[in-house]
């Protein structure tokens, strides 16, 4: 009656073993490491760089305990913090001989100390939030005036192109503050220009004014357009910050909007604040220019600029014209693909205005070379130099002697764009690892003492069934930590509070089961029948109570943010694991304890109060 089939016992046992494996990495802690990432987007992190770093460390008599390399960074694991600091200095000198123009970001970091056999099966520790691990907190203020100015500068070029396409002669377009002024020669031309611009741009409000013989058309951004620019600036800056923070190798950074024009950046585990500030504050823009055909890059003529282009790891100078054909604002999409000859290429999509400009430029410059220049920290570098094979518009391919890896990298560079508006760090806080360790210790102790108090009560009140409930509760904690580690969720102080709450809610299910078994015994059922009926009839009540609580957790998850969202994640997972452990794990243990007995006289489930006979 009270026996699971073999397959079900094996399944529950397998789940317990998997839960244990994915929980183990959280008990190994972390070890110091030095992380190397690219300071410029065109610098590669590859095997050759790893060999170069290991050789430099070996020459300095430093023996790393391991390395971890991914497409964006290389992390060197060290034995202790003293060796970590020494290794950082050695690597910095080896990779960045010119401190004023670094090619790599060398930062201090932490790595999991889990053994390789656990890491190989994907068993990694859960991420710890800023309040538990320590790290840095930045509050950034966006220069919204700069965002609007940037958009007006782009609009100035758009209006020039539009009036030229419409064959409308004008005396110049200028920007004064946040207004654009178009100078025209007569009222008829002004009306024609106003109608053309209004049909093309719905984000401006127009006024007219005369100045001597000039007829002025003055355009100012509408309130709705200003609000849209501000919202887009915040969103674009958040995306760009995410791309930059990835270089630091931060696990689960928090980058979110605060108010109308501020962004909060939290970087758990980052120890080198100066490197973090340098990476976050970096500016990057894209420009498309024509190559100056026949110009000598070593002695460029007037009207040209010279930028290096990386070819086979060696910088090769390229002379380009000063006139900018397009900026990065016109790039909508870029992805790695293959051309008609199955050679790696980059497929690029421009916006409508960019497409018109590109069509005119390529029509006039077939078989000439065009370069894409990436500017970072006021230094430009040609990331692509390709020959124009024919006229094209807003969609085209960049081809050359690229590998698949290079096209993927170039596509990312083109997509990344730049900050929509400048930002200033107006608040900076650093939480030390010692404070984070203290928070972990306090959270762990509170959860542990809560668990022990519940276990003591259950064992005293329900005897053997209380012990079974305690074992099921332990399995619930095991499953919860394993899921947080498997999903690589971020644990914060509110998350620890959610774990403590999950313990109380999980034991509630066992209380319902035990009381139901007691009720069946009071009604005269045999012990085996009481166990079966207790688990089966309590399930509906357990399901109803947990589903209603889960709905609230999902609402917190859907509409909450920051600490509230972290609490909701642990809360929802805790509900699911508590149902599994209370219903299946405890039933399996009960079956092992009592299911094999044919004649069972009584159950060790505490005092069974029967109503007195009258």
N, C-alpha and C positions, 0 to 999 in steps of 0.2 A: 504493500500500500504506500509506504513512504520511502520509496527508492527511485532515484533517477536512473534512467538507462545509462549505459556505459558512455555513449557518445556525448550525452549532456554533461556528465562529470568531467570527461576529457576536455570539452569545450570550455567549461568554467575554469578548469585547471590551467588550460592554455592561456586564457585571458589573464589569470593571476600572474603567470610567469612573464607574459609580455608586459603587464603593468609594472612588475618588479624591475625588469630590464630598463624600461624607459624612465623609471624613477631614480635608478642608481646614479646617473650622471650628476644629479643635483647635490650629491653628498661628497663629490670629489673637490669642489671648490674651483678656484681659478689661479692661474699662474701669470706672472708678468710677461709681457711680450712687446716687441717693437714692430710697428706696422708701417709699411712703405706703400704709398700710393702716388699717383701721378699728379704733379703740380700743374702740368700743362696737359690739355686734353689729347695732344698728339703723342704723348710719351707712352710707351708700352710697358706692361708688367708681364714679363715672360720668363722662360727658363734661363735665358742668358743673364737676366738681371739677378735671379736667385743665385746662380753660380758666382757672379761677381760679388754679391753680398757675403756669401759663405766664405769666399777666399779672403775678403777683407777682415772678417771676424777671425778666421784662422790665423792670419798674420798677426792679429792682436791678442792671440792666445785666449780667445773666447769660444767656448763650445756650446752652441745652442742645443736645446733638447728636442727641437723639431721645428718644422716650417709648415705653414698652411698657405697655399696659393689659390686665389680665385681670379676671375677676369679683371677685377678692379683693384686688387691689393695683394700684398705679400706680407704675412705675419710670421715673425721669427720668435719662437718660444724660448725663454731664458729661465735659469734656475732660481734667481732671486732678484730683488729690486736693485741691489748694487750693480750686479752684472747687467741688468736692464739699462741703467743710466749710462754705463760705460759703452755698451753695444750701440745705444742711440747715437752717441758722439762719434763712434767709429764709422757707422753707416752714413751719418750726415756728411762727414768729411769725404768719404769715398764717392758718394753720389752727387753731392752739391759742392764742388770745389769753389764755385762762385756764390757766396751766400746771398748776393744781391739779385741773382737770377737763378733760383733753385729749379731744378727739373723734377724733383720728387718731394713729397711731403713725408717726413719721417716723424712719427708720433708714438707716444707711449700708449699702450693698450693692455687689455687683459684677455687671456684665452682660457677656455675650459681645460681643466686638468684630467678630464676623462681619458681612460685608456683607449688605445686605438681600436680594440675589438668592439667597444661600445660605439665609438664614432662611426665605424664601418657599417653598422646596421642602422644608422640614422638616429641613434639614441643621444640626444643633446640636452643639456640643462635648459630649463626655462629661462627666458630673459627676465632680468630684474630691472625695475623702474628706477628713476632717479633717486627716489627717497630710500631705496634699499641698497643700491650699488654705488651711489655717489656719482658725481659728474658735474656738468655745467648747465646753467639755465640762462638763456638770453631772451630779452624782450626787445624786439626790433620795431622801429618807427619808420613807416614808409613815407617818402616824400611825395605826397599826392600832387603837389604842384609840378614836380618834375615829371610825373606820369602824364599829366595833361599836356605839358610843354612838349614832351616827346611825341605824343600823338598829333599835336598841332604841326610839328615839323614834318611828320609823315604826310599829313593832310596837305601841306603846302606843295610838296612834290606831286601829290595826286591831282591837285587842281591845275597845276601847270600842264601836266600830261593831258588832262581832260580838255582844257581850253585849246591846246594845240591840236588835239584830235578833232575838235569841233570847228577849227579854223577861226577862232575868235581871238582877235588881236588885243593885247593888253599892254599896259605900261609897267607891269611888274606885280608880283605878289609878295607881301611882306607880313611878318608876324610882329605884333607889338603886344607884349604880355600874353594875354589869353584871347586875343582877337587876330583875325586874318583880314588884311586889307588888299583888295584887288583894284588896281588903277586902270580906268578905261577912258576912252576919248570922247564918247558921246552917250546920250541917254539910250539910244537904240541898242548900242553895243552892250551897255550895262544891263538892259533888260534881257538881252539874249544870253549874256553870261549868267545872270541870276537864274533864269529858267533852266539852263543846262546844269548848273551846279545843284540847284534844288532837286532836279530829277535824279541826280547821281548821289547826293548826300542829304539824307534826311535828319542828320544829327546836328545841323546848324540852324541858327536863327539869323535872319538877315536884316540889315538896316542900310540906308543909303545916305550919302552926304556928298556935297560938292566942295572941292578945294581948288579955287582958281578955275582953270580950264579942265581939270581932271574930274571925272565922275567916279566916286569911290563906292565900292560895294564892300560892306563890312560884315564879316561872318563871325558869330560867337557860338560857342557850344551851348546846346540846350541843357536844361537841368537834368533831364533823363540821360543824355549822352555823357555828362560829367559823372553821373552815378555809375553808369555802365563802365566807363574807363577806370574808375576807382575799384570797382568789384573785380574787373579783369586783371588789374595790376596786382591785387592781393593774390588772386588765384595763380597767376603766372609766376609770381615770386615764390609762392609756396612750392610749386612744381620744381622750379630751379633750385631752391634750397634743398629739396629732397635729393636731387641729382648730386649736389655738392657734398651733402652730408654722407652720401654713400662712400665717398672717398675716404672718410675717416673710419669706415668699418663699424659704425655704431649699430648695435642691435636694437631694433624697434625704437628709433628716435621719435620724439613727439614734436610735430611741426603743425601748428594750427593757428587759425585767425583768432585774434582777441580784439573785439571792438571793430570800428570801421577801418582803421588804418594801422593796426599793429599785428605782429606775428610773434607767437611764443615758440621758442626752439629749446627743447630739452634733449641733452645728449648723455644718456647714462653710460658710465664707465670711462668717459673721456678724461684723461688725466692732464693732457697738455692743452691748457686753455688758449695759449697764444696761437697754436696751430689751428685750433677750432675757429678762432676769430678770423684768422687769415683766410681760411677756406670759405667760410660763410660770406665774408665781405668781398670775395673776388668778383670782378666784373668781366663779362665776356660778351662780345658781339661778333656778328658775321657780316662780311661785305663781299660782294661779287664785283670784280674788276677785270678789265681787259688787260692781257699781257702786252707789254710794250715790245712789239716785234722788232728784232734787230738791235735792241738796246743792250749795251754791255752792263751786266749787273755790278761789275767791279768799279765802273765809272759811269753811273747812270746820268742821263741828260736831265735837263729841267723838265718838270711836269711828270716825273716818275718816282715811284717808291720801290725799295728793294726789301723783299721778305724771304726768309729761309723756307725751303720746302724739304721735308724729310724724305729721302729716297734711300732705301736699304739701310736705314739707321743713320745716314750721313746728311747733314744740312746742305742743301743746294740752293744758291741764291737765285731768286726770280725777280725780274724787274716788271712792275705793273704800272698802269696809268693811275694818276691821282683821282680821276673821275670815278665815283662810285656808281655802279650800275644798279645794284640792289643791296638792301640791308637784310639782316636776319628776320626782321618783322614780316617780310613777304613770304617766308617759307612756312607752308602749312603742314607738310608731311614729307618724311624721307625714310626709305626702307631699303634694305639690301635685297638685290634681285640678280637676275642674269639677263644678258642681252641676247640678241638673235643668234649669236654664235656660241651661246652657253658660256660666256665669260662673265665673271663677277662684275656687277655694276651697282650703282645707287640710283633708285627711282625717286625723283623729286617732284613735289607738287607745290605750286605757288598760288597765291590768291589772285583775284581777277586783275588787279592793277599790276601786280608783279608779272603776270602772264603777258599783259600788253607791252610792258617795258622789255621783257625778254624777247618777245616776238620781233619788236623793232630792232633790238640790238643784234640778235642772231642773223636777221635778214641782211644786215649791213656788214657782218663780220664772218661770213662763212669761210671755213678752213683757217681761221685764226684761233688763238688760244685764249681761254677764259680761266680765271683763277678765283677760288673761294678762299678768302682770308679770314682767319680766326684771330681776334684780338683778345688777349687776356693780360691783365695788369699792364695795360697800355703798350703791350708788345704784340706785334702781328706775326702770324705764321701761315704760310700757304698750306692748307690741308688738301687741296686738290687743284691740279692744273690739267685741263683737258682741252682738246681741239673741237671746235664747233663744226659738226659734220653736216648740219642743215638747219633750216629755220624751225624753231619750235616755240611753243607758248608756255602755258602754265604747267605742263607736264613734260618731263624730259628725263633722260638718263645720263648719268656721269659715268663714262667708261675710261679705262686705262689699264695699266699693268698692275691690277689690284688682285690681292688674294681675297678669299671669302671673309677671312678675319678682318682685313682692312676695310672692306665695304661695310661690314657691320659696325666697325668703329666710326667710320666717317658718317654713317647714317645717324648714329647717336649724337655725334657732334653737331650735325646740322639741325637735328630735332631739338637739342637742348636749348638753343637760343640764348637769351640773356635776361637779366632782370628787367621787368617792365618799368621799374622806378627805383631810384636809389633808396638805401635803407641805412639807418643809424642805430647802433646798439645803445639804448637808453637805460637798460638795466642788465646787470650781470651778477649771477650768484654761482658760487662753487660749493658743492656739497662733498665733503671729504669721504674717502672710503671708510674711515673709522666711524663716522656718524651713520653711514649706511649699514655697517656691520652691527652697530648698536641697535638700529631699528629692526634688523633681521633677528637678532637675539631676543629682543623683547617680543616681537611677533611670534617667534617660535615658542618661547616659554608660555605665552598666553594661550596659544593653541594646545600645547602639550598639557598644561594644567587643566584646561577645559576638558580635554580628552580623558585624563585620569579621573577627574571628578565624575564625569558621566559613566566611565567604566566602573568605578567604585559603587555608584548608586545602582547601576543595573545588576551587578553581581550580588549585591546585598538583597535587592528587592526581588530579582527573578532567578537567583541561584545559577544553575547550569545554563538555563536559557538566557540569563543575563550575560554569562561568559560568551555564549554563541553570538549574542547581539554585539558584544564588544569586538569579537573577531571580525564580524561583518562590517563594523564601523571602521576598523583598521583597514580592511580591504577597500572601503569607500575612499579613505584618504589616499591610499595607494593608487587607485584608479584616477582620482582627481589630479594628483601631481603628475601622473604619467600622461594624461591628456594635455595638461598645460605644457608639458615638455614636448609632446609629439606635435602639437599645433604651434609650438614656439611662441606661446602667448607671453605677455609681459606681466609679471607679478609686481604689484605695488602694495603699499600699506593697506589701502582699501581692499585689495585682493586677499590679503591675509585675514582681514575682518570677515570677508565672504567665506573663507575656508572655515573659520570658527563658527559662523552661522550655519554652514552646511553640515557641520557635525551635529548641532542641535536638531536640525531638521531631519537628518538621516536617522537619528535614534528614535525620532517620533514614529517612523514607519515600523521599527521593531517593537515599540511599545504597543502599537495597534495590533500587531500579530500576536504578541504574548498575551495581551488582554483578551483577544478573541479565543485563543486556546484555553485560557482560564474559564471563559464563559461556556465553552463547549463542555469542559469537565464538570462545571456546576450543573449543567443540564443533563448530566448522566452519560455522556459519550465516553467511549473507551479511550485510553491515552492515544493509541494510533489514530483513531478516527478524529480525535480532538486536534491532533497536529495537522492532519490533512485538511480538515474543515477550517482551522484557524488561518492557514496560509491562503486558502482559496477564497474565503469570504472576506478577508481583510484587504485583498488586492484591490477591489473596486474603490474602497475608501482611500487607500494609499494613492491610487491613480488620480482620483478626483482632487485630493488636496494638493498633490504635486503639480498637476496640470494648471490649476489656478495660480499657484505661485510661479510656475514657469512663464505664464502669460505676462505677469508683472515684470519678470526678469527680461523677457524679450522686449517689452516696451522701454525699459531702461537702456537696453542694448541699442535699440533703434533710434531713440531720441536723446540719449545721454552722450556725454563727451568727457574726455580726460579721465579723472578718477572714478566718476560715475560709471563710465563704460567699462573700465577695468574691473570694478566691483561686479557689474552685470555679467561679464564673461565667466568669472569664477562661480558666480551664483547659479547661472544656468547649467554649467557643466556639473556642479555639485548636485543639483536636483537629479540629473540623469544618472550619475554614478550612484547616488543614494538609493534610487529605485532598484537598480540592478543588484547592488550588494545586499539590500534588505530582503529582497524577494528571492533571488537565486542563490547567492553565496550562503546566506544564513540557512536557507532550506537544505542546501547540499550538506552543510555541517551537521544540521539536525538529523538528516537522513543517516549520515555516518554514525552519529551518536545513538540513535534509537531505531533506525529503520530495520536493522538486522534482527531485532528481538521479536519473536513471535508472540510471546506472552509478556506483556508489559503491565506491571501492576500500577505504577504511578509515575508521574513526571516531576523532576526537580525544577519547578517553576515558581516556587515561593508559596506563600499562604493563599489558599483558595477559599475565599469567603462565600459560604453558602447561606441563603436566607433561612432563618430559623423556622422550624415547622410550627404551625399554630393549629 
